[in-house]
Every structure is written in C-alpha cells, then in structure tokens.
Amino acid sequence: MEANPEEPHGAAVVADGFGLKGPRGWAFREVGFRAEPGALVAIEGPSGSGRTCLLLALTGRMKPQEGHAEVAGLPLPRKMAAVRRISALGPVPGVSDLDPSLTVAEHLRERALLQRRYDGAVRALLRPPAERAAATRARIDAALEAAGLDLDTLPKAERTSVRDLERLEALRLSVALALIGRPRLLALDDADLKLSDADRAEAWKLLRSIADAGTTVLAVCSEAPEGALKITTAPRPAEDAVEDATDDTTEDTADTADAEAAEAADVTTVATVTTVAEEDTAADTAAEDATDEDTTEEGEADAIAETGRA
C-alpha cells in the first residue's frame, strides 16, 4: 500500500479498551491511547505483562478480542493485512531475529530482494536491471544512514557476521532492515535490553530521530525515556487469574466426575454380565444334575425289570 502524498508519512495509532486473550488468559486489557503520526511511543512494563503482544497486535500480527484500535485509519482486526503492509518490525525475539550465520551484507541483500519481490510496484520490474540495482542500492544506503550504521566501522565491514556484532550494532542493523521498506510504523521489542547506559541513550536517540523524520515508532522497553508517549502494561490482574483458575478447576472437576461415572458404569455392566453368566452356569449345572438323576433312576428301573424277567 502506497501512502497518500498529502498525508503525513507516519501513521496515527489509536486504541480504546484494547485487549487480547490467549490460551492462558488475558495478555493485556483496557489499553487506551492516541499517538499522532511521527510519535515515539514507549510500551513500558515488566517481562510477562503483555507488552510484546500489544506491540504485535498494533502492527496486525496478533488478533485482539476486545476494544477498538486503528492504525492510519485502518481498524483492527478487520484490516490486519493492510496494517501489516504499512508497518515493519525491527528486532522482535522469536519473530524477526537476525541469522547469526549470515553477514551484514547478506541480510541487506535478502531484505532488498524480498521487498522488491513482494512489495514493489509492478512497473518497477519493467525497469532496466542497472536501474533497478541502483534504486535498490540507494534504498539500502538510505536505511543504513537512518539507522546510524556505518559499515566501515565494523570489524570486517559489510562482510562482518551478525554473531560478531555488538548489541547496539545488531539493533541498528535490525532497524535498517525494517526501514528498507519505508514503513509508516516501525515497531521493535526490548529496545533497551542488555544495553549500557551510554548505549541505551544512543538507542533512544536513534529511535527519536526516526520519529522526527516522520515515521511513527512503537518501542517495548523496561523504562521509557523522557519525552516519549508512555504506555504502561501491568501484570495480569489477580481477579482474572482467579476467575480462569476457577473455570479450569470446574472443568477439571466435571471431567473427573464424568470419568468416575463412566468407570462406575463400566464396573456395573461387568458385574451385571458376570451375575447373568453365573446364573446361566448355575442353571446349566442344575439341568445337568437333573439329567444325571433321571439317568440314574432309569438305570435302576431297567435293572429291576431285568431281574424280574430273570
């Protein structure tokens, strides 16, 4: 989706009573805020408070269950695919991880090829190869500059493996890869994780510069910086946990009762069958005894008759 030139490049993000529920209960609930295009939004909260789920839900990667949210006027969850087209993910563990075995140049080329293949205009494919290559190179250079990543300062320049990058350098590379697509909304997780105070300040300076250039930024963090729009996610409410636990206990109790009833029914059935079999056996035994007695009496009568005739 190409942005309207008359609209701001960044995407406005609005949420009201926004909530998402997973298999273990509510990841987050009652989230509400409004961020203008080009805003820096810090999603602050402890690990496990649903902050990553909120980030993915606002970028169209997870489906919410309650409330209302819009990104650039696109309602969620009805327009999730459209929101994904105008947003991009920076570093999100388990979703958009860098491959440690690839070099920086390989990551950049791969992302540029994917961008051209799946998100480029059809008319761009009709351009001469040299023109397409120049356009790709220009897009990569612009993304690297916006992310503040100077390839010449790396140990082996663009041939440096991702495993050899420092934490801040890896963050800049992930941001550069996301910016190749020129998104209206940039989202990243754990923006301040495992960073020194100096590197943390550099990371927030980077994200603020991207926001100042017009791109709306959503960043998950443990502590929001000054001047950012702070959204706080709290741990799962105790009453929700108790309610879910009660429901689970009720279901387990019902399942146990059903299983015990079925087992009792099976035992009763077996006992009934055994009783019928015993009765049949007793009847057969009685019949056999009666037959034996009749046979014995008939034998004695025949013997008396034979004796009389003799």
Secondary structure, 3 states (H helix, E strand, C coil): CCCCCCCCCCCCEEEEEEEEEECCEEEEEEEEEEECCCCEEEEECCCCCCHHHHHHHHCCCCCCCEEEEEECCEEECCCHHHHHHHEEECCCCCCCCCCCCCEHHHHHHHHHHHHHHHCCCHHHHHCCHHHHHHHHHHHHHHHHHHHCCCHHHCCCHHHCEHHHCCHHHHHHHHHHHHHCCCCCEEEECCCCCCCCHHHHHHHHHHHHHHHHCCCEEEEEECCCCCCCEEEECCCCCHHHHHHHHHHHHHHHHHHHHHHHHHHHHHHHHHHHHHHHHHHHHHHHHHHHHHHHHHHHHHHHHHHHHHHHHC
